[in-house]
Structure formats: C-alpha cells, structure tokens
C-alpha cells in the first residue's frame, strides 16, 4: 500500500573541494513510499529550485542498480540500510513517517568531495589502469570451448566481476581501504586462464597503486563485505594477498 511520508533530511552541502561543508536541514513533505531514494531527492531539488536555492548535487546515471554512481552514505551506511542494494534501488517504503535521514558523501582521503554528495572516485580507475588488463590478440572471437574453464572457477570469476566499482567498500571501512575492490578486479582475471600471463605484474602494480593513492589497509573488519551492493566476498582479499606474495617471491 502506497503511503505518504513527511521526512526531515540533514544533507551535507559543500561548494567545492577547498570549501568547508556543513549539514543543511530540509523538510521533505508528501513523499510517496513508492519513490526511490533518488526520486525523493529529485522532489526536494525541485522545491529548492522554486525557492531560489541551489539544488543538491549528487551522482547518478543508470538508476537501475548497475553502475553504482548513486553511492551516498545514508544514516551512516553506504547505499542505505538495505543489504545488497544500490541507493537508486532503495525505496522510501523502508523509512517511516517522521524519520530524520542523514545524507552525506563517501568519506575517504582518496575520494575528494567535488560538491555536496559528489566525490571524485577516479582513484579506483587508476587502480584498474595499473594492471587490470590482459594480453589478447585482436581478431575474430575464439570458439567458446577453445579454452576450458571449470564451472566452479567460472562462477568464482563471475562473482568477483560483479563488482561495479562504486566505492561503498571504501566508505564503509574504518581504514578507508580499497582492498575489496582491488581484490575483486585481481580475482576475476587471476582465476581464468586468460589472466595468467600478467598475473604477477597485475597483483604487484594494482596493490602498489592502491597504497600510493592513500587508501588504508585491511584489518578484517568486514564492513566492506556487509555494505557491498553486489555482496562481493572478502575471500577475494585472501586470494589477492596470495597473488601478491607469490608475485613478490618470484620477482
């Protein structure tokens, strides 16, 4: 049953990287419980525009739970309170009339706030660029059975490849670690035959780049696993550590 909610939002507002930010309070009235969280922000922004106030800046793209651009911390939890759900797929039916909702950007030294809820997540791109590729000859696609891969291995690789690079793991970790993200990108290639030629170099370069960008280390708090919208397992971190130590031993 559709309900109408009246909410109080405390939203982080910050004009730019070099500006001081603060929480601003807004009243969200007449919000349908069928709306998504982003649709609720759209409604608030419409009213702010009418009132002559600059609307809240926030990231979004597909709004289908695929890209992860919508990442924002809601009441202290990246992407909000629903497990395995991106913010754009979080519906207002999970909140109650009269609730106060605190909305803020990812918090990490490696993620600079651009404006309001928008952060620069290009550090994750730099980690991938450091080694997330394989050597493949161009040309026609090979037959599907040309390289045999067991079903178990293929499923593990696909589970790791499900990572959308949203940065929720970094925002959730008390150390602002990107090890879940990095391990997922290393694992998806390390598990498959196509990823073996550069496996050692990939592990070394991606981990070194991650450290150099200012991300923290993993202390097995497991907040990353709990808040990941694609439920990536920390088993991948153990695999990444094995790949790194193996590469360090061989170098």
C-alpha positions as a Markdown table, in Angstrom:
| # | Residue | x | y | z |
|---|---|---|---|---|
| 1 | Unk | 0.0 | 0.0 | 0.0 |
| 2 | Unk | 1.3 | 3.4 | -1.0 |
| 3 | Unk | 1.9 | 5.8 | 1.9 |
| 4 | Unk | 2.8 | 9.4 | 2.1 |
| 5 | Unk | 5.8 | 10.3 | 4.2 |
| 6 | Unk | 6.9 | 13.6 | 5.8 |
| 7 | Unk | 10.7 | 13.4 | 6.5 |
| 8 | Unk | 13.5 | 15.6 | 7.8 |
| 9 | Unk | 16.7 | 15.4 | 5.8 |
| 10 | Unk | 20.1 | 16.6 | 7.0 |
| 11 | Unk | 22.2 | 16.8 | 3.9 |
| 12 | Unk | 25.9 | 17.6 | 3.6 |
| 13 | Unk | 26.4 | 20.7 | 1.5 |
| 14 | Unk | 29.8 | 21.7 | 0.2 |
| 15 | Unk | 30.5 | 24.1 | -2.6 |
| 16 | Unk | 33.8 | 22.6 | -3.6 |
| 17 | Unk | 37.0 | 20.7 | -2.6 |
| 18 | Unk | 38.5 | 23.8 | -0.9 |
| 19 | Unk | 35.3 | 24.9 | 0.8 |
| 20 | Unk | 34.1 | 24.0 | 4.2 |
| 21 | Unk | 31.0 | 21.9 | 4.3 |
| 22 | Unk | 28.1 | 21.6 | 6.7 |
| 23 | Unk | 24.8 | 19.8 | 7.2 |
| 24 | Unk | 21.7 | 21.7 | 6.0 |
| 25 | Unk | 18.2 | 20.6 | 7.1 |
| 26 | Unk | 15.4 | 20.2 | 4.7 |
| 27 | Unk | 11.8 | 19.2 | 5.1 |
| 28 | Unk | 10.6 | 16.6 | 2.6 |
| 29 | Unk | 6.8 | 16.6 | 2.6 |
| 30 | Unk | 4.4 | 14.4 | 0.7 |
| 31 | Unk | 7.0 | 11.8 | -0.3 |
| 32 | Unk | 5.4 | 8.6 | -1.8 |
| 33 | Unk | 6.6 | 5.4 | -0.3 |
| 34 | Unk | 6.9 | 4.0 | -3.9 |
| 35 | Unk | 9.6 | 6.5 | -4.7 |
| 36 | Unk | 13.2 | 5.6 | -4.9 |
| 37 | Unk | 15.7 | 7.5 | -2.7 |
| 38 | Unk | 17.0 | 9.4 | -5.7 |
| 39 | Unk | 13.5 | 10.3 | -6.8 |
| 40 | Unk | 12.9 | 11.7 | -3.3 |
| 41 | Unk | 16.0 | 13.9 | -3.7 |
| 42 | Unk | 14.7 | 15.0 | -7.2 |
| 43 | Unk | 11.5 | 16.2 | -5.4 |
| 44 | Unk | 13.5 | 18.1 | -2.9 |
| 45 | Unk | 15.6 | 19.7 | -5.6 |
| 46 | Unk | 12.5 | 20.8 | -7.5 |
| 47 | Unk | 11.3 | 22.6 | -4.4 |
| 48 | Unk | 14.7 | 24.1 | -3.7 |
| 49 | Unk | 14.9 | 25.4 | -7.3 |
| 50 | Unk | 11.4 | 27.0 | -6.9 |
| 51 | Unk | 12.6 | 28.6 | -3.6 |
| 52 | Unk | 15.7 | 30.0 | -5.3 |
| 53 | Unk | 18.1 | 27.7 | -3.5 |
| 54 | Unk | 20.8 | 25.8 | -5.3 |
| 55 | Unk | 19.8 | 22.1 | -5.7 |
| 56 | Unk | 21.7 | 19.3 | -4.0 |
| 57 | Unk | 24.4 | 17.9 | -6.3 |
| 58 | Unk | 24.5 | 14.1 | -6.3 |
| 59 | Unk | 25.9 | 11.4 | -8.6 |
| 60 | Unk | 23.5 | 9.2 | -10.7 |
| 61 | Unk | 23.4 | 7.6 | -14.0 |
| 62 | Unk | 21.5 | 4.4 | -14.9 |
| 63 | Unk | 19.2 | 4.3 | -11.8 |
| 64 | Unk | 18.9 | 0.6 | -12.4 |
| 65 | Unk | 21.4 | -0.7 | -9.7 |
| 66 | Unk | 24.1 | -1.4 | -12.3 |
| 67 | Unk | 26.6 | 1.4 | -12.3 |
| 68 | Unk | 27.0 | 2.4 | -8.7 |
| 69 | Unk | 27.2 | 6.1 | -9.4 |
| 70 | Unk | 24.5 | 6.8 | -6.9 |
| 71 | Unk | 26.7 | 6.0 | -3.9 |
| 72 | Unk | 26.0 | 8.1 | -0.9 |
| 73 | Unk | 26.0 | 7.4 | 2.9 |
| 74 | Unk | 22.5 | 7.3 | 4.4 |
| 75 | Unk | 22.3 | 7.2 | 8.2 |
| 76 | Unk | 25.8 | 6.1 | 8.4 |
| 77 | Unk | 25.5 | 3.2 | 5.8 |
| 78 | Unk | 26.8 | 3.4 | 2.2 |
| 79 | Unk | 23.8 | 3.0 | -0.2 |
| 80 | Unk | 21.5 | 2.9 | 2.8 |
| 81 | Unk | 20.0 | 0.3 | 5.1 |
| 82 | Unk | 19.0 | -2.4 | 2.6 |
| 83 | Unk | 21.6 | -5.2 | 2.1 |
| 84 | Unk | 22.7 | -5.9 | -1.5 |
| 85 | Unk | 21.0 | -2.7 | -2.8 |
| 86 | Unk | 22.3 | 0.4 | -4.5 |
| 87 | Unk | 20.9 | 3.7 | -3.4 |
| 88 | Unk | 18.9 | 4.2 | -6.6 |
| 89 | Unk | 17.1 | 0.9 | -5.9 |
| 90 | Unk | 16.4 | 1.8 | -2.2 |
| 91 | Unk | 12.7 | 2.7 | -1.9 |
| 92 | Unk | 11.2 | 5.1 | 0.6 |
| 93 | Unk | 8.9 | 2.3 | 1.9 |
| 94 | Unk | 11.9 | 1.3 | 4.0 |
| 95 | Unk | 11.5 | 4.5 | 6.0 |
| 96 | Unk | 8.8 | 5.7 | 8.4 |
| 97 | Unk | 6.8 | 8.9 | 8.5 |
| 98 | Unk | 8.6 | 11.5 | 10.7 |
| 99 | Unk | 12.1 | 9.9 | 10.2 |
| 100 | Unk | 15.2 | 12.1 | 10.2 |
| 101 | Unk | 17.6 | 10.9 | 7.5 |
| 102 | Unk | 21.2 | 12.0 | 7.4 |
| 103 | Unk | 22.8 | 12.0 | 3.9 |
| 104 | Unk | 26.5 | 12.6 | 3.3 |
| 105 | Unk | 29.2 | 11.7 | 0.7 |
| 106 | Unk | 31.8 | 8.9 | 0.8 |
| 107 | Unk | 34.4 | 9.7 | 3.4 |
| 108 | Unk | 38.0 | 8.9 | 2.3 |
| 109 | Unk | 41.2 | 10.7 | 1.8 |
| 110 | Unk | 41.4 | 9.2 | -1.7 |
| 111 | Unk | 37.8 | 10.4 | -2.5 |
| 112 | Unk | 37.8 | 14.2 | -2.7 |
| 113 | Unk | 34.4 | 15.9 | -2.4 |
| 114 | Unk | 33.7 | 17.7 | -5.6 |
| 115 | Unk | 30.4 | 19.2 | -4.5 |
| 116 | Unk | 27.8 | 18.3 | -1.9 |
| 117 | Unk | 27.3 | 14.5 | -2.3 |
| 118 | Unk | 29.5 | 14.2 | -5.4 |
| 119 | Unk | 33.0 | 12.7 | -4.9 |
| 120 | Unk | 35.9 | 12.1 | -7.2 |
| 121 | Unk | 36.3 | 8.3 | -7.4 |
| 122 | Unk | 38.9 | 8.3 | -10.2 |
| 123 | Unk | 41.3 | 6.7 | -7.8 |
| 124 | Unk | 39.5 | 3.4 | -8.4 |
| 125 | Unk | 40.1 | 3.9 | -12.2 |
| 126 | Unk | 43.8 | 4.4 | -11.6 |
| 127 | Unk | 44.0 | 1.1 | -9.7 |
| 128 | Unk | 42.4 | -0.7 | -12.7 |
| 129 | Unk | 44.7 | 1.2 | -15.1 |
| 130 | Unk | 47.7 | 0.0 | -13.2 |
| 131 | Unk | 47.2 | -3.6 | -14.2 |
| 132 | Unk | 43.6 | -4.6 | -14.9 |
| 133 | Unk | 44.2 | -5.8 | -18.5 |
| 134 | Unk | 45.2 | -9.0 | -20.3 |
| 135 | Unk | 47.2 | -9.6 | -23.5 |
| 136 | Unk | 44.8 | -10.7 | -26.2 |
| 137 | Unk | 45.5 | -10.9 | -29.9 |
| 138 | Unk | 42.9 | -8.9 | -31.9 |
| 139 | Unk | 40.7 | -10.7 | -34.4 |
| 140 | Unk | 37.7 | -12.9 | -34.5 |
| 141 | Unk | 36.3 | -14.3 | -31.3 |
| 142 | Unk | 37.6 | -17.7 | -30.4 |
| 143 | Unk | 35.2 | -20.7 | -30.1 |
| 144 | Unk | 33.5 | -20.8 | -26.7 |
| 145 | Unk | 35.2 | -24.2 | -25.9 |
| 146 | Unk | 38.7 | -23.3 | -27.1 |
| 147 | Unk | 39.8 | -22.7 | -23.5 |
| 148 | Unk | 38.3 | -25.0 | -21.0 |
| 149 | Unk | 37.3 | -23.4 | -17.7 |
| 150 | Unk | 35.5 | -25.4 | -14.9 |
| 151 | Unk | 32.1 | -24.3 | -13.9 |
| 152 | Unk | 33.3 | -23.7 | -10.3 |
| 153 | Unk | 36.2 | -21.4 | -11.5 |
| 154 | Unk | 33.9 | -19.6 | -13.9 |
| 155 | Unk | 31.4 | -18.9 | -11.2 |
| 156 | Unk | 34.1 | -17.6 | -8.8 |
| 157 | Unk | 35.4 | -15.3 | -11.5 |
| 158 | Unk | 31.9 | -14.0 | -12.3 |
| 159 | Unk | 31.2 | -13.4 | -8.7 |
| 160 | Unk | 34.3 | -11.2 | -8.5 |
| 161 | Unk | 33.5 | -9.5 | -11.8 |
| 162 | Unk | 30.1 | -8.4 | -10.4 |
| 163 | Unk | 32.0 | -5.5 | -8.6 |
| 164 | Unk | 30.6 | -2.2 | -10.0 |
| 165 | Unk | 33.4 | -0.1 | -8.5 |
| 166 | Unk | 31.0 | 2.2 | -6.6 |
| 167 | Unk | 33.4 | 2.7 | -3.6 |
| 168 | Unk | 30.9 | 1.6 | -0.9 |
| 169 | Unk | 33.6 | -0.7 | 0.5 |
| 170 | Unk | 35.9 | 2.2 | 0.9 |
| 171 | Unk | 33.2 | 4.3 | 2.6 |
| 172 | Unk | 32.2 | 1.5 | 4.9 |
| 173 | Unk | 35.8 | 0.6 | 6.0 |
| 174 | Unk | 37.1 | 2.4 | 9.2 |
| 175 | Unk | 40.5 | 2.4 | 7.4 |
| 176 | Unk | 39.1 | 3.6 | 4.1 |
| 177 | Unk | 40.6 | 0.5 | 2.4 |
| 178 | Unk | 40.0 | -0.3 | -1.2 |
| 179 | Unk | 41.2 | -3.9 | -0.8 |
| 180 | Unk | 37.8 | -5.5 | -1.6 |
| 181 | Unk | 37.5 | -3.5 | -4.8 |
| 182 | Unk | 41.1 | -4.2 | -5.8 |
| 183 | Unk | 40.9 | -7.9 | -4.9 |
| 184 | Unk | 37.7 | -8.3 | -6.9 |
| 185 | Unk | 39.4 | -6.9 | -10.0 |
| 186 | Unk | 42.5 | -9.0 | -9.5 |
| 187 | Unk | 40.5 | -12.2 | -8.7 |
| 188 | Unk | 38.3 | -12.0 | -11.8 |
| 189 | Unk | 41.4 | -12.3 | -14.0 |
| 190 | Unk | 43.6 | -14.4 | -11.8 |
| 191 | Unk | 41.1 | -17.2 | -11.7 |
| 192 | Unk | 40.9 | -17.5 | -15.5 |
| 193 | Unk | 43.5 | -18.8 | -17.9 |
| 194 | Unk | 43.4 | -15.6 | -19.9 |
| 195 | Unk | 44.6 | -13.7 | -16.9 |
| 196 | Unk | 47.6 | -15.9 | -16.1 |
| 197 | Unk | 50.3 | -14.3 | -18.3 |
| 198 | Unk | 50.2 | -10.9 | -16.4 |
| 199 | Unk | 49.0 | -12.3 | -13.0 |
| 200 | Unk | 52.2 | -11.4 | -11.1 |
| 201 | Unk | 52.7 | -8.0 | -12.6 |
| 202 | Unk | 49.0 | -7.2 | -12.2 |
| 203 | Unk | 48.9 | -8.0 | -8.5 |
| 204 | Unk | 52.1 | -6.0 | -7.8 |
| 205 | Unk | 51.1 | -2.9 | -9.7 |
| 206 | Unk | 47.5 | -2.7 | -8.6 |
| 207 | Unk | 48.3 | -3.2 | -4.9 |
| 208 | Unk | 51.2 | -0.6 | -5.1 |
| 209 | Unk | 48.9 | 1.9 | -6.8 |
| 210 | Unk | 46.2 | 1.3 | -4.3 |
| 211 | Unk | 48.6 | 2.1 | -1.4 |
| 212 | Unk | 50.1 | 5.1 | -3.2 |
| 213 | Unk | 46.7 | 6.7 | -3.7 |
| 214 | Unk | 46.2 | 6.9 | 0.1 |
| 215 | Unk | 43.8 | 4.0 | 0.7 |
| 216 | Unk | 44.1 | 2.3 | 4.1 |
| 217 | Unk | 44.9 | -1.4 | 4.8 |
| 218 | Unk | 42.5 | -4.2 | 5.6 |
| 219 | Unk | 42.1 | -5.2 | 9.2 |
| 220 | Unk | 39.3 | -7.7 | 8.6 |
| 221 | Unk | 36.5 | -5.6 | 10.0 |
| 222 | Unk | 34.3 | -6.9 | 7.2 |
| 223 | Unk | 32.2 | -3.8 | 6.8 |
| 224 | Unk | 33.1 | -3.8 | 3.2 |
| 225 | Unk | 31.6 | -7.2 | 2.6 |
| 226 | Unk | 28.5 | -6.2 | 4.6 |
| 227 | Unk | 27.8 | -3.0 | 2.7 |
| 228 | Unk | 28.8 | -4.0 | -0.8 |
| 229 | Unk | 25.7 | -3.7 | -3.0 |
| 230 | Unk | 26.9 | -6.7 | -5.1 |
| 231 | Unk | 27.9 | -8.7 | -2.0 |
| 232 | Unk | 31.5 | -9.3 | -3.0 |
| 233 | Unk | 33.1 | -11.7 | -0.6 |
| 234 | Unk | 36.3 | -11.0 | 1.4 |
| 235 | Unk | 37.5 | -14.3 | 0.2 |
| 236 | Unk | 38.8 | -12.3 | -2.8 |
| 237 | Unk | 41.1 | -10.3 | -0.4 |
| 238 | Unk | 42.7 | -13.6 | 0.7 |
| 239 | Unk | 43.2 | -14.5 | -2.9 |
| 240 | Unk | 44.7 | -11.1 | -3.7 |
| 241 | Unk | 47.1 | -11.5 | -0.8 |
| 242 | Unk | 48.2 | -14.9 | -2.1 |
| 243 | Unk | 48.7 | -13.4 | -5.6 |
| 244 | Unk | 50.7 | -10.5 | -4.2 |
| 245 | Unk | 53.0 | -12.6 | -2.0 |
| 246 | Unk | 53.5 | -15.1 | -4.8 |
| 247 | Unk | 54.4 | -12.2 | -7.2 |
| 248 | Unk | 56.8 | -10.7 | -4.6 |
| 249 | Unk | 58.5 | -14.0 | -4.1 |
| 250 | Unk | 59.0 | -14.5 | -7.9 |
| 251 | Unk | 60.3 | -11.0 | -8.6 |
